[in-house]
Amino acid sequence: MASKGWVADRLTEWLKNNPSKGAKEAKEKLQSEYGIKLGYSKAWRGMKLAMEKIHGTYEESFQELFNWKEQMDICQPGSVIDIEVEKIGEDICFKRIFVALRPCIDGFLAGCRPYLGVDAASLKGKYTGQLASATGVDGHNWLYHVAFGVFHSETEDNWCWFMKNLRSAIGCPDGLVISTDACKGLETAVSKVFPTAEHRECMRHLYGNFIKHFQGDVFTQHLYPAARSYTQSQFRWHLGKIYEHCPNAIEYLETNHSRIWYRCAFSELSKCDYLTNNVSESFNSQVKNLRGLLVHELIDGIRELIMEKRYLRRHVAQGMESGILPNVLKELNQVSNNLRVVKVARSSDDCAEISLVDETNSTTRHSVDIKEHTCSCRVWQLTGKPCKHALAWICSNRGLEIASFVHEYYSVAKFRAAYEGAVLPMPDRSQWPQCVGFGFKVCPPLQKRAAGRPKVTRIRGVLENANKRKVRCSRCKGFGHFAKTCKLAEPPRKRKRDEVAGDGGASTSAAPAGPPQQKKRTPQKKLASKKKRPQAAGGEVAVRSLRSWLDL
């Protein structure tokens, strides 16, 4: 009979080349190659042993972080790497780690817009902590990795520690924008550590929370358009429609979502008009296959991912000519070719009134100043790229080029500066320096086991697509549950023929009654929550009240 050691020996090399394979594939491989009968549990135990031979054990992983840090100090000096431990009883246990590579820091400050999306994602391995990240965007709107870290849970203390390390790495650039979801600990940490930064809240998370309390066409037709409005007049009109229909909705937004979520209040310094925190979600998707690894393998895997991404984009930048990024110019040229210009009324060599037909076939007029790079629609000021009104004015003047009116954040020079520094390669863990001078051994953190079976798949939000495969009940034939949890009464069991047969073989028993009909419940209206959420801590930038927009 095959032992787990025998299984591990034959899977080690295979798992190095196929790290994402599971026990089912390993079982099928060994059965087909060696003609043996192998149980799933034996394949799983052998696979676990093989993974420990490749990556090390769970207990060793946290000590390996210090060895990894020593190797990084050799390969990538100047990086900000902070590892904290805590004493629990007689043991010194791992607490948290922060990593910001020096090329990422320098590239963000030299070539990226001052915008950061901050979020955390759950780890899927034996250590059920959180992977935190701070992610920016380059001139191509490609994901730019700035910093990441690991801690046990999303508490205010952990987020404050993460944000303090982030500030020590990048400082607080002019016009810095930090976008987050509605996580209470993170909101407070941003207010404490970056009090002068513009704190935006992800509109997708806000809308998901909002529709749990308020439903209706009025909210669907006006909440997102209000957030998308670049001008105060448009925002005030949409907000007024919501207030006319339901004043409690405005009170809910002021109480529970007091950060900036509407474009008309965005600063013009960052040149980034993102409403959502999708850059953080994109990072979480990038590292999805790494989140089940041991902690030192996770950290090193993200470092390797950043190294490869930076090389590819640096190679792309080397093939570009100077000026504005080609994709940005292509986008603006496409917009200029599809303009429906009604009238261009000149005021001076730099200023004009531009009348265009918009997507709703209505004519709108805005004033443009190409010298100051401004338009009354505010799209040019917020994005750094000429709006359609500015494009109409530029194209109507001979000798003017669109590239001359695009902000330098979208230039090839800035793109090259963002990826100029290379993340240098490093050997595997067998060649890392061994940190033996601490006088203590780093132990795994103590974790509380949650009740029930451990969950790998997170609970999806109301706006996310549900799983396409649905469970079907064998009793009532309904979806979303199975027979064990079905609320329909269990039908009586059928009696055997010899038990029900009377004299002459005829049965005298009556036919069993069918299952009782379930009473229909009258749907009840969901009421808005009256509970007020506590406000964030002091030190934050004041945000204008929604009621002040309506002059209430």
Backbone torsions as a table, in degrees:
resi	resn	phi	psi	omega
1	MET	NA	137.9	-178.4
2	ALA	-70.5	133.4	176.4
3	SER	-95.3	168.2	-179.8
4	LYS	-67.6	-28.9	176.0
5	GLY	-67.1	-40.6	177.4
6	TRP	-63.2	-42.1	178.8
7	VAL	-63.7	-42.9	-178.1
8	ALA	-63.1	-41.0	-179.4
9	ASP	-60.9	-35.2	-176.1
10	ARG	-89.4	-8.5	179.5
11	LEU	-105.2	-12.5	-172.8
12	THR	-58.9	-54.8	-178.9
13	GLU	-65.8	-35.9	179.9
14	TRP	-64.8	-39.2	-179.5
15	LEU	-73.1	-27.3	175.8
16	LYS	-63.0	-37.0	180.0
17	ASN	-88.0	-19.1	-178.3
18	ASN	-132.5	68.4	-174.1
19	PRO	-67.9	-18.1	-176.9
20	SER	-92.4	-0.7	-178.9
21	LYS	-72.6	152.5	-179.1
22	GLY	-109.1	-176.8	-177.1
23	ALA	-65.9	-31.2	179.7
24	LYS	-63.4	-45.5	178.4
25	GLU	-66.2	-37.7	178.8
26	ALA	-64.3	-41.3	178.3
27	LYS	-61.8	-47.2	-179.4
28	GLU	-64.0	-36.8	-180.0
29	LYS	-64.1	-49.1	-177.8
30	LEU	-67.4	-38.4	179.6
31	GLN	-65.1	-39.4	-179.1
32	SER	-74.8	-33.9	-176.9
33	GLU	-80.5	-37.5	-173.4
34	TYR	-110.9	-3.6	177.4
35	GLY	63.2	35.8	-179.8
36	ILE	-111.2	164.4	174.5
37	LYS	-102.6	118.7	-173.2
38	LEU	-126.2	130.7	177.8
39	GLY	-77.8	157.6	-178.7
40	TYR	-64.2	-42.8	-177.0
41	SER	-64.0	-37.8	178.2
42	LYS	-66.6	-40.6	177.5
43	ALA	-64.0	-39.0	-179.5
44	TRP	-66.4	-44.0	-180.0
45	ARG	-66.0	-40.5	177.4
46	GLY	-65.5	-37.7	178.7
47	MET	-67.2	-38.8	177.7
48	LYS	-62.6	-41.9	178.8
49	LEU	-65.0	-38.8	178.2
50	ALA	-65.7	-40.2	178.5
51	MET	-64.5	-35.4	177.4
52	GLU	-67.9	-33.9	176.5
53	LYS	-66.1	-35.4	-177.2
54	ILE	-79.2	-50.5	-170.7
55	HIS	-104.9	-12.1	-173.4
56	GLY	95.6	173.7	-177.7
57	THR	-90.1	166.3	178.6
58	TYR	-61.1	-40.6	-178.0
59	GLU	-67.1	-34.8	-179.6
60	GLU	-76.0	-21.2	-170.6
61	SER	-59.3	-40.1	-174.8
62	PHE	-74.8	-31.0	173.2
63	GLN	-69.7	-33.9	179.9
64	GLU	-64.3	-23.4	178.6
65	LEU	-60.5	-37.8	178.9
66	PHE	-69.7	-37.1	175.5
67	ASN	-64.5	-39.7	178.4
68	TRP	-63.2	-40.7	179.1
69	LYS	-63.0	-41.4	178.3
70	GLU	-63.2	-40.6	178.3
71	GLN	-66.7	-37.6	178.5
72	MET	-66.1	-35.4	177.3
73	ASP	-63.2	-27.8	177.6
74	ILE	-81.1	-47.1	-174.6
75	CYS	-80.6	-35.4	-173.5
76	GLN	-134.8	68.6	-178.5
77	PRO	-64.0	148.0	-179.5
78	GLY	94.7	-9.1	177.6
79	SER	-71.1	149.1	178.4
80	VAL	-96.3	106.2	-179.5
81	ILE	-128.7	120.6	-177.3
82	ASP	-128.9	123.9	177.5
83	ILE	-119.1	128.8	178.7
84	GLU	-115.8	142.9	174.8
85	VAL	-123.8	166.2	177.5
86	GLU	-140.8	150.6	-179.3
87	LYS	-92.6	121.3	177.4
88	ILE	-121.9	106.2	-173.9
89	GLY	68.2	-123.8	177.2
90	GLU	-96.9	-3.6	-174.8
91	ASP	-98.7	147.1	171.6
92	ILE	-99.9	111.4	-172.5
93	CYS	-110.3	150.5	175.9
94	PHE	-64.9	141.4	178.9
95	LYS	-119.0	-52.1	-177.5
96	ARG	-168.1	162.5	180.0
97	ILE	-142.5	143.7	176.9
98	PHE	-128.2	137.5	-178.6
99	VAL	-136.0	127.0	170.6
100	ALA	-138.1	110.1	-176.9
101	LEU	-74.0	142.0	-176.5
102	ARG	-58.2	-43.9	177.4
103	PRO	-60.9	-34.3	178.6
104	CYS	-68.7	-39.6	179.2
105	ILE	-64.5	-50.9	-177.9
106	ASP	-63.7	-40.4	-179.1
107	GLY	-67.0	-37.2	178.7
108	PHE	-64.7	-43.9	-177.9
109	LEU	-72.4	-28.1	-174.9
110	ALA	-93.1	-28.9	-170.2
111	GLY	-133.8	1.3	-176.5
112	CYS	-115.6	157.7	172.8
113	ARG	-69.3	148.6	-178.0
114	PRO	-75.8	67.3	-178.5
115	TYR	-132.4	133.0	178.6
116	LEU	-134.5	132.3	169.4
117	GLY	-101.5	126.0	-176.6
118	VAL	-118.6	131.3	-178.5
119	ASP	-161.6	175.1	177.1
120	ALA	-139.1	150.7	178.4
121	ALA	-131.2	146.9	-177.5
122	SER	-73.8	141.5	173.7
123	LEU	-83.6	154.6	-172.2
124	LYS	-112.6	0.1	-177.6
125	GLY	-88.2	-157.4	179.6
126	LYS	-66.7	-34.0	175.4
127	TYR	-87.5	110.5	-174.3
128	THR	-94.3	58.0	178.9
129	GLY	-95.1	-159.9	-178.4
130	GLN	-122.9	137.4	174.5
131	LEU	-99.9	107.3	-179.7
132	ALA	-92.4	151.5	-178.5
133	SER	-149.1	149.7	170.7
134	ALA	-123.6	116.2	-170.2
135	THR	-126.8	136.9	177.7
136	GLY	-113.2	-167.2	177.4
137	VAL	-137.5	145.4	177.0
138	ASP	-95.3	-170.1	-178.2
139	GLY	-65.0	-24.5	177.9
140	HIS	-84.4	0.3	-171.4
141	ASN	64.5	25.0	173.9
142	TRP	-84.5	152.2	179.4
143	LEU	-60.5	133.6	178.0
144	TYR	-124.4	117.9	-177.2
145	HIS	-80.3	125.4	-179.7
146	VAL	-110.5	-54.2	-177.6
147	ALA	-155.0	158.3	175.8
148	PHE	-153.3	165.6	-178.9
149	GLY	-165.8	172.3	-179.7
150	VAL	-133.3	131.9	170.8
151	PHE	-146.8	174.2	-170.5
152	HIS	-74.3	-44.6	-175.2
153	SER	-150.0	162.5	-177.6
154	GLU	-83.8	71.0	176.3
155	THR	-97.5	164.6	178.9
156	GLU	-62.4	-38.0	-179.9
157	ASP	-63.3	-46.1	-179.8
158	ASN	-65.1	-40.5	-179.5
159	TRP	-69.7	-38.4	177.0
160	CYS	-62.1	-41.5	178.0
161	TRP	-63.2	-43.6	179.5
162	PHE	-63.1	-45.7	-177.3
163	MET	-69.0	-32.9	176.8
164	LYS	-65.7	-41.5	176.2
165	ASN	-65.1	-38.1	178.0
166	LEU	-63.0	-41.2	179.4
167	ARG	-67.0	-37.5	177.8
168	SER	-65.8	-24.2	-179.2
169	ALA	-83.9	-48.1	-172.3
170	ILE	-111.6	-8.9	-174.8
171	GLY	71.6	-148.5	177.8
172	CYS	-134.3	84.6	-177.4
173	PRO	-61.0	155.9	177.8
174	ASP	-61.0	133.7	178.2
175	GLY	75.2	17.5	-177.4
176	LEU	-60.2	133.4	176.7
177	VAL	-118.4	131.9	175.8
178	ILE	-121.1	120.2	-178.8
179	SER	-106.6	130.0	-178.8
180	THR	-137.7	174.5	169.6
181	ASP	-92.3	-161.9	-174.5
182	ALA	-91.4	29.2	178.3
183	CYS	-69.4	121.8	-172.8
184	LYS	-62.9	-46.4	-179.1
185	GLY	-62.8	-38.5	179.6
186	LEU	-69.7	-40.6	178.2
187	GLU	-57.4	-46.6	-178.7
188	THR	-66.5	-38.9	-179.5
189	ALA	-64.0	-42.0	178.7
190	VAL	-63.1	-42.0	-179.5
191	SER	-64.7	-35.4	-178.4
192	LYS	-77.5	-44.6	-171.9
193	VAL	-88.2	-35.8	179.5
194	PHE	-121.3	67.1	-175.0
195	PRO	-66.8	-24.3	-178.1
196	THR	-94.5	-4.8	-179.5
197	ALA	-77.8	153.0	174.8
198	GLU	-80.2	118.2	-175.4
199	HIS	-101.7	109.3	178.8
200	ARG	-100.9	152.0	176.3
201	GLU	-111.7	136.9	-178.2
202	CYS	-62.0	124.6	-177.0
203	MET	-68.8	-31.4	-179.3
204	ARG	-66.2	-42.1	177.4
205	HIS	-68.8	-39.1	178.5
206	LEU	-61.3	-46.9	-178.1
207	TYR	-65.3	-37.9	177.4
208	GLY	-61.8	-39.0	176.6
209	ASN	-72.9	-36.2	-175.9
210	PHE	-65.1	-45.1	-175.0
211	ILE	-73.6	-6.9	172.0
212	LYS	-71.5	-23.8	-176.9
213	HIS	-109.5	-29.7	-175.9
214	PHE	-132.9	122.6	177.2
215	GLN	-124.7	151.9	177.8
216	GLY	147.0	161.0	-178.1
217	ASP	-64.8	-32.0	-178.6
218	VAL	-61.5	-43.7	-179.6
219	PHE	-69.9	-39.2	178.7
220	THR	-63.6	-37.9	-174.6
221	GLN	-83.5	-15.9	-171.7
222	HIS	-126.9	-21.6	-176.0
223	LEU	-71.3	-53.6	178.4
224	TYR	-64.8	-44.0	174.8
225	PRO	-57.9	-33.6	176.2
226	ALA	-63.8	-42.5	179.1
227	ALA	-66.1	-34.8	-178.2
228	ARG	-78.5	-12.0	-174.9
229	SER	-68.0	126.5	178.6
230	TYR	-82.9	-26.0	-176.9
231	THR	-106.2	153.8	-179.3
232	GLN	-67.0	-34.5	-178.4
233	SER	-65.2	-42.5	177.6
234	GLN	-64.6	-44.4	-179.8
235	PHE	-62.1	-43.5	-179.0
236	ARG	-63.5	-36.7	-179.7
237	TRP	-66.7	-46.9	179.9
238	HIS	-65.5	-40.7	179.8
239	LEU	-65.4	-36.6	177.7
240	GLY	-63.5	-37.9	177.5
241	LYS	-63.1	-39.7	177.7
242	ILE	-66.8	-41.1	-178.8
243	TYR	-65.9	-39.4	178.1
244	GLU	-61.2	-37.6	-177.3
245	HIS	-80.0	-41.4	-175.9
246	CYS	-154.5	95.0	178.5
247	PRO	-59.7	-28.2	-179.6
248	ASN	-63.8	-26.7	179.5
249	ALA	-65.5	-39.3	177.9
250	ILE	-67.1	-39.9	177.9
251	GLU	-63.3	-39.4	178.3
252	TYR	-62.9	-44.2	-179.4
253	LEU	-64.6	-40.2	179.1
254	GLU	-66.4	-36.6	-175.9
255	THR	-77.8	-43.1	-170.9
256	ASN	-103.5	-17.6	-177.1
257	HIS	-137.4	74.4	-173.5
258	SER	-89.8	-2.2	177.9
259	ARG	-80.1	175.4	-178.7
260	ILE	-80.2	122.2	179.1
261	TRP	-130.6	3.9	-177.1
262	TYR	-122.0	139.0	-170.7
263	ARG	-65.2	-29.7	-175.9
264	CYS	-65.8	-14.5	177.7
265	ALA	-103.3	1.6	-179.5
266	PHE	-69.4	145.8	174.9
267	SER	-72.3	151.3	-179.7
268	GLU	-91.9	3.0	-176.4
269	LEU	-83.2	-34.5	-173.6
270	SER	-77.3	-21.5	-176.9
271	LYS	55.4	38.4	-179.6
272	CYS	-140.2	117.8	-174.2
273	ASP	-108.9	28.2	-177.6
274	TYR	-64.8	133.0	175.5
275	LEU	-91.3	-26.4	-175.6
276	THR	-113.2	167.8	177.8
277	ASN	-100.6	45.6	-175.9
278	ASN	-67.8	-21.8	179.2
279	VAL	-64.3	-36.8	177.1
280	SER	-69.8	-39.9	177.8
281	GLU	-64.4	-34.4	178.2
282	SER	-67.3	-39.1	176.6
283	PHE	-63.6	-43.9	178.7
284	ASN	-60.1	-35.7	177.6
285	SER	-70.4	-36.1	179.2
286	GLN	-61.5	-40.6	-174.0
287	VAL	-99.5	17.5	-176.4
288	LYS	-56.0	-42.6	-177.4
289	ASN	-78.0	-9.0	-180.0
290	LEU	-95.5	-16.0	-171.1
291	ARG	-73.6	-6.8	176.3
292	GLY	-99.0	-0.2	-178.4
293	LEU	-80.9	168.7	172.0
294	LEU	-63.3	158.2	-170.2
295	VAL	-61.2	-44.2	-178.8
296	HIS	-68.2	-32.1	176.4
297	GLU	-72.4	-35.4	176.4
298	LEU	-62.3	-49.4	-178.6
299	ILE	-62.6	-44.7	-179.3
300	ASP	-70.5	-31.9	177.2
301	GLY	-65.6	-39.4	177.1
302	ILE	-67.4	-39.8	176.0
303	ARG	-58.5	-43.6	179.5
304	GLU	-65.9	-39.1	177.0
305	LEU	-60.5	-45.3	179.3
306	ILE	-63.7	-41.1	179.9
307	MET	-59.0	-45.9	-178.6
308	GLU	-68.9	-41.8	179.6
309	LYS	-62.1	-42.2	-178.7
310	ARG	-66.5	-37.6	178.4
311	TYR	-64.3	-46.6	-178.6
312	LEU	-61.0	-42.9	-177.4
313	ARG	-75.7	-30.9	173.9
314	ARG	-66.2	-37.1	176.7
315	HIS	-66.1	-38.5	176.9
316	VAL	-64.1	-42.8	-178.1
317	ALA	-64.8	-34.2	-179.1
318	GLN	-66.1	-26.1	-179.7
319	GLY	-87.6	2.8	-179.1
320	MET	-97.4	149.0	172.2
321	GLU	-85.0	163.3	-179.2
322	SER	-67.8	161.5	-178.0
323	GLY	118.7	-149.5	179.4
324	ILE	-89.5	149.5	-179.9
325	LEU	-56.1	134.0	-176.4
326	PRO	-57.0	-39.0	-178.7
327	ASN	-65.8	-34.7	178.6
328	VAL	-67.5	-44.5	178.2
329	LEU	-64.7	-38.4	178.5
330	LYS	-62.0	-42.6	178.8
331	GLU	-62.4	-44.8	-178.6
332	LEU	-68.7	-36.2	177.6
333	ASN	-65.4	-38.0	177.8
334	GLN	-64.2	-40.6	178.1
335	VAL	-64.8	-43.2	-178.1
336	SER	-66.3	-29.3	179.8
337	ASN	-75.1	-18.7	-176.7
338	ASN	-109.3	17.8	-179.8
339	LEU	-73.0	144.1	176.0
340	ARG	-115.1	81.0	-174.4
341	VAL	-80.4	129.9	176.8
342	VAL	-95.8	-47.0	-176.2
343	LYS	-158.8	141.9	172.0
344	VAL	-120.0	107.7	-179.1
345	ALA	-104.5	112.1	-174.9
346	ARG	-81.2	139.3	174.2
347	SER	-107.8	-38.8	177.4
348	SER	-155.6	-170.2	179.3
349	ASP	-67.1	-21.9	-176.4
350	ASP	-111.1	-24.0	-172.0
351	CYS	-114.7	149.0	178.5
352	ALA	-162.5	162.0	170.8
353	GLU	-101.9	127.4	-176.7
354	ILE	-114.9	123.0	176.1
355	SER	-108.5	123.4	-178.6
356	LEU	-128.6	157.5	171.0
357	VAL	-94.8	121.2	-176.5
358	ASP	-88.2	-168.7	-176.0
359	GLU	-66.3	-24.3	-179.8
360	THR	-92.5	12.8	179.6
361	ASN	62.9	26.2	174.6
362	SER	-111.1	146.9	-177.0
363	THR	-89.3	128.5	177.6
364	THR	-124.0	151.0	-178.8
365	ARG	-125.2	133.7	178.2
366	HIS	-137.0	154.3	178.4
367	SER	-98.3	136.3	-175.9
368	VAL	-123.2	138.4	174.0
369	ASP	-127.4	102.3	-175.0
370	ILE	-75.2	-18.0	177.3
371	LYS	-73.6	-41.4	179.8
372	GLU	-90.8	-3.6	-178.5
373	HIS	57.4	50.9	-179.3
374	THR	-131.5	153.4	173.3
375	CYS	-143.8	147.1	-178.0
376	SER	-67.8	-13.2	175.5
377	CYS	-79.6	-15.6	175.6
378	ARG	71.9	2.7	178.3
379	VAL	-66.6	-41.8	-179.5
380	TRP	-61.9	-43.1	-178.0
381	GLN	-67.1	-37.1	-175.2
382	LEU	-80.4	-33.3	-175.0
383	THR	-99.6	-25.2	-175.1
384	GLY	83.6	0.0	177.6
385	LYS	-114.6	138.2	-178.5
386	PRO	-55.8	134.0	176.7
387	CYS	-77.1	178.7	-177.6
388	LYS	-66.3	-29.7	177.5
389	HIS	-70.0	-41.7	177.5
390	ALA	-66.3	-37.8	178.3
391	LEU	-63.4	-38.9	178.2
392	ALA	-63.3	-39.4	179.6
393	TRP	-71.1	-40.5	179.6
394	ILE	-65.1	-44.3	-177.6
395	CYS	-69.8	-20.6	179.8
396	SER	-85.5	-4.3	178.5
397	ASN	-110.7	121.1	178.7
398	ARG	-68.5	142.4	177.7
399	GLY	89.7	-9.2	178.7
400	LEU	-93.3	138.4	178.7
401	GLU	-113.8	141.2	-178.4
402	ILE	-60.6	-38.3	-176.1
403	ALA	-59.8	-25.8	-178.4
404	SER	-72.1	-13.5	-174.7
405	PHE	-113.9	13.3	177.2
406	VAL	-98.0	140.0	-177.8
407	HIS	-64.7	152.3	-176.7
408	GLU	-66.3	-16.9	176.0
409	TYR	-59.4	-23.2	-179.0
410	TYR	-100.3	17.8	-178.6
411	SER	-87.8	157.6	176.6
412	VAL	-65.0	-34.7	179.7
413	ALA	-61.5	-43.6	177.9
414	LYS	-66.8	-39.2	179.6
415	PHE	-63.4	-41.9	177.7
416	ARG	-65.7	-39.5	-179.8
417	ALA	-64.3	-33.2	-179.1
418	ALA	-65.9	-32.6	-175.3
419	TYR	-116.1	19.3	-177.9
420	GLU	-65.2	-45.3	-178.4
421	GLY	-76.5	138.8	-179.0
422	ALA	-102.4	141.0	170.6
423	VAL	-83.0	115.6	-173.3
424	LEU	-76.4	147.9	-179.7
425	PRO	-71.1	159.9	178.5
426	MET	-142.8	153.7	-178.1
427	PRO	-73.7	177.2	179.4
428	ASP	-77.2	177.6	-169.7
429	ARG	-67.0	-20.6	179.2
430	SER	-67.5	-18.2	-178.5
431	GLN	-109.5	5.9	177.9
432	TRP	-74.0	150.4	175.5
433	PRO	-61.2	141.3	179.8
434	GLN	-94.6	116.0	-178.9
435	CYS	-85.0	100.2	-177.9
436	VAL	-116.3	0.8	-175.1
437	GLY	-92.6	7.9	-178.0
438	PHE	-76.5	-27.4	-176.6
439	GLY	82.7	7.9	177.6
440	PHE	-149.9	161.4	177.3
441	LYS	-107.6	132.4	-179.5
442	VAL	-81.1	121.8	-178.4
443	CYS	-100.4	160.2	175.6
444	PRO	-63.9	150.2	178.1
445	PRO	-69.2	150.7	175.5
446	LEU	-76.2	131.5	-178.6
447	GLN	-124.4	140.9	175.8
448	LYS	-87.1	129.6	-180.0
449	ARG	-80.8	126.7	178.4
450	ALA	-74.6	155.5	179.3
451	ALA	-69.6	145.0	176.3
452	GLY	85.1	-174.7	-178.8
453	ARG	-71.6	135.6	179.7
454	PRO	-60.0	135.2	-178.5
455	LYS	-97.2	134.3	175.7
456	VAL	-102.2	-41.1	-179.7
457	THR	-86.5	128.0	-178.9
458	ARG	-76.1	162.0	176.9
459	ILE	-74.9	126.6	-176.0
460	ARG	-80.8	149.4	178.2
461	GLY	-76.1	171.8	-176.2
462	VAL	-68.8	-23.8	-178.1
463	LEU	-93.0	-4.3	-178.4
464	GLU	-91.4	151.8	178.6
465	ASN	-69.2	132.2	178.9
466	ALA	-73.8	164.4	177.4
467	ASN	-61.9	131.5	-175.9
468	LYS	-67.4	-31.7	-179.1
469	ARG	-85.2	120.7	-177.8
470	LYS	-112.7	143.2	176.7
471	VAL	-77.3	138.7	-179.9
472	ARG	-118.0	133.3	-178.4
473	CYS	-77.4	134.0	180.0
474	SER	-79.5	-11.1	-178.2
475	ARG	-93.6	-55.8	-177.5
476	CYS	-100.6	-5.6	180.0
477	LYS	67.1	16.4	177.5
478	GLY	-86.7	169.3	-177.9
479	PHE	-105.6	155.6	173.9
480	GLY	97.1	-2.6	177.4
481	HIS	-157.3	174.1	177.5
482	PHE	-124.7	179.8	-168.7
483	ALA	-60.7	-34.2	-176.1
484	LYS	-63.9	-32.7	-179.2
485	THR	-106.4	10.7	-178.1
486	CYS	-69.6	137.7	-179.5
487	LYS	-85.3	-10.3	177.4
488	LEU	-74.3	136.4	-178.1
489	ALA	-60.7	141.8	-179.8
490	GLU	-71.0	130.0	179.7
491	PRO	-66.9	149.7	179.3
492	PRO	-63.1	144.6	-178.5
493	ARG	-70.4	143.5	177.7
494	LYS	-73.6	133.0	-179.3
495	ARG	-83.0	150.4	-178.5
496	LYS	-69.9	158.0	-175.9
497	ARG	-61.2	-41.9	-176.9
498	ASP	-71.5	-19.7	179.0
499	GLU	-82.1	-29.7	-175.3
500	VAL	-99.8	-10.3	-177.7
501	ALA	-73.9	129.7	177.5
502	GLY	-101.5	-156.3	177.4
503	ASP	-63.2	133.5	179.0
504	GLY	75.7	10.4	177.4
505	GLY	79.6	2.7	-179.0
506	ALA	-88.2	139.4	179.6
507	SER	-90.5	135.2	179.4
508	THR	-102.8	-3.4	-177.7
509	SER	-80.7	148.9	179.0
510	ALA	-78.8	156.9	178.8
511	ALA	-65.6	139.5	-179.6
512	PRO	-64.0	140.7	-179.8
513	ALA	-71.4	150.3	179.2
514	GLY	-72.2	169.9	-179.8
515	PRO	-65.1	141.4	-179.1
516	PRO	-62.5	146.8	-179.8
517	GLN	-74.2	137.7	179.3
518	GLN	-80.3	135.7	179.9
519	LYS	-72.1	136.7	177.8
520	LYS	-77.9	132.3	179.6
521	ARG	-92.2	137.9	178.1
522	THR	-77.9	122.5	-179.4
523	PRO	-63.4	138.9	179.7
524	GLN	-111.5	148.7	-179.6
525	LYS	-72.7	136.5	174.6
526	LYS	-77.4	131.7	-179.4
527	LEU	-97.4	146.4	179.2
528	ALA	-67.9	143.3	179.8
529	SER	-70.8	129.1	-179.8
530	LYS	-92.0	-6.6	-176.3
531	LYS	-72.9	127.2	-178.1
532	LYS	-90.8	135.0	178.4
533	ARG	-81.1	140.2	179.7
534	PRO	-64.7	144.8	-178.2
535	GLN	-74.3	159.3	-179.8
536	ALA	-69.9	165.1	-177.8
537	ALA	-67.9	165.3	-176.9
538	GLY	-70.8	175.8	179.9
539	GLY	93.2	-0.2	-176.8
540	GLU	-93.1	160.7	176.8
541	VAL	-71.0	133.8	-178.5
542	ALA	-66.8	134.5	178.4
543	VAL	-109.9	135.3	-176.8
544	ARG	-64.1	135.2	179.5
545	SER	-67.1	143.7	179.2
546	LEU	-64.1	-34.1	-179.2
547	ARG	-66.8	-27.7	179.0
548	SER	-68.9	-25.9	176.0
549	TRP	-67.5	-27.8	-178.3
550	LEU	-97.5	5.3	-179.7
551	ASP	58.3	42.2	-180.0
552	LEU	-96.7	NA	NA
